[in-house]
Amino acid sequence: MLGVLIHVVGDAINNIGVIISAVVIWKAEGEGRYYIDPAISVFIAIMIFLTATPLTKRSGSILLQIAPGGID
C-alpha cells in the first residue's frame, strides 16, 4: 500500500511541478526562465528516489525473509 501511495503522490507532485514550470516560463522574462523546468524535474526525481529507497529496503528484507526489527 505504501508503494501505491508513493506512486500517486509522486504523480500528483509531478503534475503540479509541470504546471508551475509552465506558468513561470509563460509569465517570466529573460533567458533564465527556461532553467525552472529541469530544476523542478531534478527535484521531483530526487524526492521520488528518497521516498522509494526505504520501500525498496523493506521489500528486500521481506523477500530475504529477515525477521522484523525488535524480534530476535
MMTF fields as JSON, N, C-alpha, C and O atoms, coordinates in Angstrom:
{
  "mmtfVersion": "1.0.0",
  "mmtfProducer": "UNKNOWN",
  "numBonds": 287,
  "numAtoms": 288,
  "numGroups": 72,
  "numChains": 1,
  "numModels": 1,
  "chainsPerModel": [1],
  "groupsPerChain": [72],
  "chainIdList": ["A"],
  "bondAtomList": [4, 2, 8, 6, 12, 10, 16, 14, 20, 18, 24, 22, 28, 26, 32, 30, 36, 34, 40, 38, 44, 42, 48, 46, 52, 50, 56, 54, 60, 58, 64, 62, 68, 66, 72, 70, 76, 74, 80, 78, 84, 82, 88, 86, 92, 90, 96, 94, 100, 98, 104, 102, 108, 106, 112, 110, 116, 114, 120, 118, 124, 122, 128, 126, 132, 130, 136, 134, 140, 138, 144, 142, 148, 146, 152, 150, 156, 154, 160, 158, 164, 162, 168, 166, 172, 170, 176, 174, 180, 178, 184, 182, 188, 186, 192, 190, 196, 194, 200, 198, 204, 202, 208, 206, 212, 210, 216, 214, 220, 218, 224, 222, 228, 226, 232, 230, 236, 234, 240, 238, 244, 242, 248, 246, 252, 250, 256, 254, 260, 258, 264, 262, 268, 266, 272, 270, 276, 274, 280, 278, 284, 282],
  "bondOrderList": [1, 1, 1, 1, 1, 1, 1, 1, 1, 1, 1, 1, 1, 1, 1, 1, 1, 1, 1, 1, 1, 1, 1, 1, 1, 1, 1, 1, 1, 1, 1, 1, 1, 1, 1, 1, 1, 1, 1, 1, 1, 1, 1, 1, 1, 1, 1, 1, 1, 1, 1, 1, 1, 1, 1, 1, 1, 1, 1, 1, 1, 1, 1, 1, 1, 1, 1, 1, 1, 1, 1],
  "groupList": [{"groupName": "MET", "atomNameList": ["N", "CA", "C", "O"], "elementList": ["N", "C", "C", "O"], "formalChargeList": [0, 0, 0, 0], "bondAtomList": [1, 0, 2, 1, 3, 2], "bondOrderList": [1, 1, 2], "singleLetterCode": "M", "chemCompType": "L-PEPTIDE LINKING"}, {"groupName": "LEU", "atomNameList": ["N", "CA", "C", "O"], "elementList": ["N", "C", "C", "O"], "formalChargeList": [0, 0, 0, 0], "bondAtomList": [1, 0, 2, 1, 3, 2], "bondOrderList": [1, 1, 2], "singleLetterCode": "L", "chemCompType": "L-PEPTIDE LINKING"}, {"groupName": "GLY", "atomNameList": ["N", "CA", "C", "O"], "elementList": ["N", "C", "C", "O"], "formalChargeList": [0, 0, 0, 0], "bondAtomList": [1, 0, 2, 1, 3, 2], "bondOrderList": [1, 1, 2], "singleLetterCode": "G", "chemCompType": "PEPTIDE LINKING"}, {"groupName": "VAL", "atomNameList": ["N", "CA", "C", "O"], "elementList": ["N", "C", "C", "O"], "formalChargeList": [0, 0, 0, 0], "bondAtomList": [1, 0, 2, 1, 3, 2], "bondOrderList": [1, 1, 2], "singleLetterCode": "V", "chemCompType": "L-PEPTIDE LINKING"}, {"groupName": "ILE", "atomNameList": ["N", "CA", "C", "O"], "elementList": ["N", "C", "C", "O"], "formalChargeList": [0, 0, 0, 0], "bondAtomList": [1, 0, 2, 1, 3, 2], "bondOrderList": [1, 1, 2], "singleLetterCode": "I", "chemCompType": "L-PEPTIDE LINKING"}, {"groupName": "HIS", "atomNameList": ["N", "CA", "C", "O"], "elementList": ["N", "C", "C", "O"], "formalChargeList": [0, 0, 0, 0], "bondAtomList": [1, 0, 2, 1, 3, 2], "bondOrderList": [1, 1, 2], "singleLetterCode": "H", "chemCompType": "L-PEPTIDE LINKING"}, {"groupName": "ASP", "atomNameList": ["N", "CA", "C", "O"], "elementList": ["N", "C", "C", "O"], "formalChargeList": [0, 0, 0, 0], "bondAtomList": [1, 0, 2, 1, 3, 2], "bondOrderList": [1, 1, 2], "singleLetterCode": "D", "chemCompType": "L-PEPTIDE LINKING"}, {"groupName": "ALA", "atomNameList": ["N", "CA", "C", "O"], "elementList": ["N", "C", "C", "O"], "formalChargeList": [0, 0, 0, 0], "bondAtomList": [1, 0, 2, 1, 3, 2], "bondOrderList": [1, 1, 2], "singleLetterCode": "A", "chemCompType": "L-PEPTIDE LINKING"}, {"groupName": "ASN", "atomNameList": ["N", "CA", "C", "O"], "elementList": ["N", "C", "C", "O"], "formalChargeList": [0, 0, 0, 0], "bondAtomList": [1, 0, 2, 1, 3, 2], "bondOrderList": [1, 1, 2], "singleLetterCode": "N", "chemCompType": "L-PEPTIDE LINKING"}, {"groupName": "SER", "atomNameList": ["N", "CA", "C", "O"], "elementList": ["N", "C", "C", "O"], "formalChargeList": [0, 0, 0, 0], "bondAtomList": [1, 0, 2, 1, 3, 2], "bondOrderList": [1, 1, 2], "singleLetterCode": "S", "chemCompType": "L-PEPTIDE LINKING"}, {"groupName": "TRP", "atomNameList": ["N", "CA", "C", "O"], "elementList": ["N", "C", "C", "O"], "formalChargeList": [0, 0, 0, 0], "bondAtomList": [1, 0, 2, 1, 3, 2], "bondOrderList": [1, 1, 2], "singleLetterCode": "W", "chemCompType": "L-PEPTIDE LINKING"}, {"groupName": "LYS", "atomNameList": ["N", "CA", "C", "O"], "elementList": ["N", "C", "C", "O"], "formalChargeList": [0, 0, 0, 0], "bondAtomList": [1, 0, 2, 1, 3, 2], "bondOrderList": [1, 1, 2], "singleLetterCode": "K", "chemCompType": "L-PEPTIDE LINKING"}, {"groupName": "GLU", "atomNameList": ["N", "CA", "C", "O"], "elementList": ["N", "C", "C", "O"], "formalChargeList": [0, 0, 0, 0], "bondAtomList": [1, 0, 2, 1, 3, 2], "bondOrderList": [1, 1, 2], "singleLetterCode": "E", "chemCompType": "L-PEPTIDE LINKING"}, {"groupName": "ARG", "atomNameList": ["N", "CA", "C", "O"], "elementList": ["N", "C", "C", "O"], "formalChargeList": [0, 0, 0, 0], "bondAtomList": [1, 0, 2, 1, 3, 2], "bondOrderList": [1, 1, 2], "singleLetterCode": "R", "chemCompType": "L-PEPTIDE LINKING"}, {"groupName": "TYR", "atomNameList": ["N", "CA", "C", "O"], "elementList": ["N", "C", "C", "O"], "formalChargeList": [0, 0, 0, 0], "bondAtomList": [1, 0, 2, 1, 3, 2], "bondOrderList": [1, 1, 2], "singleLetterCode": "Y", "chemCompType": "L-PEPTIDE LINKING"}, {"groupName": "PRO", "atomNameList": ["N", "CA", "C", "O"], "elementList": ["N", "C", "C", "O"], "formalChargeList": [0, 0, 0, 0], "bondAtomList": [1, 0, 2, 1, 3, 2], "bondOrderList": [1, 1, 2], "singleLetterCode": "P", "chemCompType": "L-PEPTIDE LINKING"}, {"groupName": "PHE", "atomNameList": ["N", "CA", "C", "O"], "elementList": ["N", "C", "C", "O"], "formalChargeList": [0, 0, 0, 0], "bondAtomList": [1, 0, 2, 1, 3, 2], "bondOrderList": [1, 1, 2], "singleLetterCode": "F", "chemCompType": "L-PEPTIDE LINKING"}, {"groupName": "THR", "atomNameList": ["N", "CA", "C", "O"], "elementList": ["N", "C", "C", "O"], "formalChargeList": [0, 0, 0, 0], "bondAtomList": [1, 0, 2, 1, 3, 2], "bondOrderList": [1, 1, 2], "singleLetterCode": "T", "chemCompType": "L-PEPTIDE LINKING"}, {"groupName": "GLN", "atomNameList": ["N", "CA", "C", "O"], "elementList": ["N", "C", "C", "O"], "formalChargeList": [0, 0, 0, 0], "bondAtomList": [1, 0, 2, 1, 3, 2], "bondOrderList": [1, 1, 2], "singleLetterCode": "Q", "chemCompType": "L-PEPTIDE LINKING"}],
  "groupTypeList": [0, 1, 2, 3, 1, 4, 5, 3, 3, 2, 6, 7, 4, 8, 8, 4, 2, 3, 4, 4, 9, 7, 3, 3, 4, 10, 11, 7, 12, 2, 12, 2, 13, 14, 14, 4, 6, 15, 7, 4, 9, 3, 16, 4, 7, 4, 0, 4, 16, 1, 17, 7, 17, 15, 1, 17, 11, 13, 9, 2, 9, 4, 1, 1, 18, 4, 7, 15, 2, 2, 4, 6],
  "groupIdList": [1, 2, 3, 4, 5, 6, 7, 8, 9, 10, 11, 12, 13, 14, 15, 16, 17, 18, 19, 20, 21, 22, 23, 24, 25, 26, 27, 28, 29, 30, 31, 32, 33, 34, 35, 36, 37, 38, 39, 40, 41, 42, 43, 44, 45, 46, 47, 48, 49, 50, 51, 52, 53, 54, 55, 56, 57, 58, 59, 60, 61, 62, 63, 64, 65, 66, 67, 68, 69, 70, 71, 72],
  "secStructList": [7, 2, 2, 2, 2, 2, 2, 2, 2, 2, 2, 2, 2, 2, 2, 2, 2, 2, 2, 2, 2, 2, 2, 2, 2, 2, 2, 7, 7, 1, 4, 4, 4, 4, 4, 2, 2, 2, 2, 2, 2, 2, 2, 2, 2, 2, 2, 2, 2, 2, 2, 2, 2, 2, 2, 2, 2, 2, 2, 2, 2, 2, 2, 6, 6, 7, 7, 7, 6, 6, 7, 7],
  "xCoordList": [0.817, 0.0, 0.864, 0.51, 1.997, 2.876, 3.416, 3.564, 3.709, 4.188, 3.163, 3.506, 1.904, 0.833, 0.712, 0.571, 0.767, 0.682, 1.837, 1.625, 3.05, 4.21, 4.041, 4.379, 3.526, 3.34, 2.304, 2.526, 1.189, 0.132, 0.598, 0.36, 1.256, 1.75, 2.834, 2.87, 3.703, 4.729, 4.141, 4.626, 3.099, 2.427, 1.767, 1.833, 1.132, 0.474, 1.496, 1.275, 2.603, 3.641, 4.274, 4.627, 4.416, 4.941, 4.026, 4.501, 2.727, 1.777, 1.806, 1.76, 1.879, 1.957, 3.249, 3.248, 4.351, 5.631, 5.602, 6.162, 4.957, 4.836, 4.012, 4.356, 2.939, 2.101, 2.871, 2.803, 3.599, 4.379, 5.444, 5.603, 6.173, 7.227, 6.639, 7.237, 5.471, 4.837, 4.416, 4.577, 3.879, 3.468, 4.684, 4.64, 5.758, 6.971, 7.549, 7.932, 7.617, 8.145, 7.238, 7.721, 5.955, 4.997, 5.039, 5.003, 5.115, 4.995, 6.329, 6.365, 7.404, 8.688, 9.351, 9.031, 10.272, 11.041, 12.498, 12.956, 13.214, 14.638, 14.903, 14.002, 16.178, 16.585, 16.643, 16.575, 16.766, 16.854, 15.581, 15.595, 14.489, 13.212, 13.167, 12.377, 13.996, 13.979, 14.681, 14.609, 15.348, 16.017, 15.058, 15.412, 13.861, 12.918, 12.445, 12.251, 12.26, 11.76, 12.753, 12.351, 14.038, 14.962, 15.157, 15.376, 15.082, 15.256, 14.131, 14.378, 12.907, 11.773, 11.827, 11.481, 12.251, 12.367, 13.391, 13.15, 14.526, 15.55, 15.034, 15.272, 14.328, 13.759, 12.78, 12.819, 11.918, 10.945, 11.649, 11.269, 12.669, 13.404, 14.09, 14.066, 14.697, 15.363, 14.351, 14.589, 13.223, 12.198, 11.639, 11.458, 11.369, 10.862, 11.916, 11.583, 13.177, 14.248, 14.356, 14.493, 14.295, 14.427, 13.248, 13.417, 12.065, 10.921, 10.855, 10.285, 11.425, 11.374, 12.464, 12.317, 13.549, 14.651, 14.232, 14.518, 13.561, 13.13, 12.147, 12.188, 11.271, 10.32, 11.048, 10.686, 12.06, 12.841, 13.597, 13.682, 14.139, 14.847, 13.909, 14.255, 12.712, 11.757, 11.282, 11.121, 11.063, 10.648, 11.742, 11.461, 12.987, 14.109, 14.229, 14.533, 13.99, 14.031, 12.957, 13.2, 11.782, 10.702, 11.072, 10.874, 11.605, 11.966, 13.107, 13.172, 14.004, 15.112, 14.72, 15.547, 13.478, 12.914, 13.701, 14.028, 13.994, 14.665, 13.597, 12.513, 13.907, 12.969, 12.789, 13.76, 11.576, 11.345, 12.13, 12.52, 12.363, 13.105, 12.394, 11.166, 13.155, 12.58, 12.3, 11.884, 12.523, 12.307, 13.636, 14.337, 13.985, 15.237, 15.116, 16.076],
  "yCoordList": [-1.189, 0.0, 1.258, 2.268, 1.182, 2.346, 2.653, 3.82, 1.627, 1.83, 2.535, 3.4, 2.159, 2.805, 4.265, 5.145, 4.522, 5.895, 6.739, 7.87, 6.206, 6.933, 7.221, 8.31, 6.268, 6.456, 7.547, 8.402, 7.517, 8.507, 9.899, 10.863, 10.012, 11.316, 11.819, 13.009, 10.948, 11.342, 11.855, 12.839, 11.195, 11.657, 13.012, 13.88, 13.192, 14.472, 15.604, 16.684, 15.359, 16.388, 16.665, 17.805, 15.64, 15.824, 16.74, 17.647, 16.506, 17.349, 18.789, 19.723, 18.976, 20.322, 21.006, 22.194, 20.254, 20.82, 21.255, 22.294, 20.476, 20.84, 22.114, 22.987, 22.221, 23.416, 24.64, 25.698, 24.509, 25.638, 26.069, 27.262, 25.112, 25.482, 26.112, 27.025, 25.635, 26.232, 27.664, 28.53, 27.925, 29.287, 30.202, 31.347, 29.712, 30.532, 30.838, 31.977, 29.854, 30.078, 31.041, 31.866, 30.941, 31.776, 33.225, 34.146, 33.438, 34.775, 35.493, 36.723, 34.775, 35.41, 35.933, 35.519, 36.845, 37.422, 36.972, 36.673, 36.921, 36.596, 35.14, 34.301, 34.874, 33.519, 32.565, 31.352, 33.072, 32.219, 31.46, 30.498, 31.887, 31.235, 29.786, 28.991, 29.443, 28.085, 27.071, 25.866, 27.553, 26.637, 26.066, 25.127, 26.611, 26.131, 24.708, 23.921, 24.374, 23.034, 21.941, 20.977, 22.045, 20.991, 20.994, 19.939, 22.173, 22.232, 21.498, 20.738, 21.718, 21.027, 19.527, 18.711, 19.165, 17.745, 17.036, 15.916, 17.677, 17.084, 16.974, 15.968, 18.004, 17.956, 16.79, 16.067, 16.611, 15.523, 14.166, 13.25, 14.038, 12.769, 12.44, 11.289, 13.429, 13.201, 12.83, 11.925, 13.524, 13.238, 11.822, 11.119, 11.402, 10.046, 9.013, 7.978, 9.279, 8.352, 8.214, 7.104, 9.343, 9.295, 8.602, 7.977, 8.7, 8.014, 6.547, 5.732, 6.205, 4.82, 3.956, 2.736, 4.562, 3.793, 2.994, 1.798, 3.604, 2.786, 1.685, 0.59, 1.973, 0.96, -0.216, -1.37, 0.07, -0.985, -1.814, -3.036, -1.161, -1.887, -2.806, -3.95, -2.3, -3.143, -4.316, -5.431, -4.061, -5.143, -6.186, -7.385, -5.74, -6.677, -7.507, -8.699, -6.875, -7.619, -8.694, -9.8, -8.376, -9.364, -10.509, -11.678, -10.175, -11.217, -12.096, -13.28, -11.52, -12.298, -12.993, -13.665, -12.84, -13.455, -13.089, -13.95, -11.816, -11.289, -10.999, -10.515, -11.297, -11.037, -9.538, -8.791, -9.076, -7.655, -7.131, -7.894, -5.816, -5.217, -5.444, -5.387, -5.699, -5.932, -7.407, -7.749, -8.275, -9.717, -10.419, -10.236, -11.237, -11.978, -13.161, -13.911],
  "zCoordList": [0.0, 0.0, 0.0, -0.607, 0.685, 0.718, -0.671, -1.033, -1.445, -2.807, -3.679, -4.485, -3.509, -4.275, -3.863, -4.712, -2.565, -2.076, -2.601, -3.038, -2.564, -3.081, -4.56, -5.023, -5.3, -6.738, -7.03, -7.888, -6.325, -6.551, -6.152, -6.879, -5.01, -4.569, -5.519, -5.831, -5.978, -6.937, -8.237, -8.795, -8.724, -9.939, -9.733, -10.604, -8.582, -8.297, -8.217, -8.764, -7.542, -7.426, -8.784, -9.085, -9.592, -10.941, -11.752, -12.435, -11.678, -12.4, -11.902, -12.703, -10.601, -10.04, -10.477, -10.8, -10.487, -10.936, -12.385, -12.733, -13.232, -14.647, -14.8, -15.598, -14.048, -14.122, -13.64, -14.265, -12.542, -12.018, -13.012, -13.271, -13.569, -14.519, -15.781, -16.349, -16.226, -17.408, -17.139, -17.999, -15.954, -15.611, -15.501, -15.951, -14.91, -14.789, -16.168, -16.435, -17.032, -18.383, -19.148, -19.925, -18.935, -19.649, -19.17, -19.987, -17.849, -17.282, -17.076, -17.107, -16.87, -16.557, -17.825, -18.94, -17.621, -18.725, -18.601, -17.499, -19.692, -19.682, -20.005, -20.029, -20.253, -20.629, -19.446, -19.642, -18.229, -17.051, -16.742, -15.975, -17.332, -17.038, -17.517, -17.009, -18.477, -19.015, -18.101, -18.34, -17.074, -16.134, -15.096, -14.383, -15.002, -13.994, -14.288, -13.361, -15.544, -15.892, -15.505, -14.852, -15.879, -15.42, -13.909, -13.314, -13.275, -11.823, -11.112, -10.176, -11.544, -10.929, -11.235, -10.381, -12.426, -12.78, -11.9, -11.448, -11.656, -10.791, -9.359, -8.692, -8.881, -7.538, -7.392, -6.397, -8.367, -8.325, -8.358, -7.629, -9.198, -9.284, -7.965, -7.528, -7.327, -6.039, -4.975, -4.175, -4.962, -3.969, -4.13, -3.136, -5.344, -5.576, -5.192, -4.615, -5.503, -5.136, -3.622, -3.109, -2.901, -1.445, -0.778, 0.269, -1.356, -0.758, -1.163, -0.437, -2.303, -2.763, -2.142, -2.08, -1.684, -1.112, 0.122, 0.179, 1.121, 2.274, 1.892, 2.453, 0.945, 0.486, -0.147, 0.083, -0.933, -1.57, -0.534, -0.658, 0.475, 1.534, 2.301, 2.597, 2.624, 3.345, 2.488, 2.985, 1.218, 0.32, 0.199, 0.184, 0.112, 0.051, 1.308, 1.248, 2.457, 3.722, 3.764, 4.246, 3.265, 3.238, 2.296, 2.629, 1.125, 0.171, 0.676, 0.347, 1.472, 2.031, 3.329, 3.945, 3.746, 4.944, 6.198, 7.015, 6.335, 7.521, 8.571, 8.245, 9.832, 10.904, 11.086, 10.97, 11.369, 11.591, 12.775, 13.658, 12.792, 13.893, 15.224, 15.292, 16.273, 17.588, 17.881, 18.989, 16.907, 17.11, 16.957, 15.962, 17.963, 17.913, 16.978, 16.804]
}
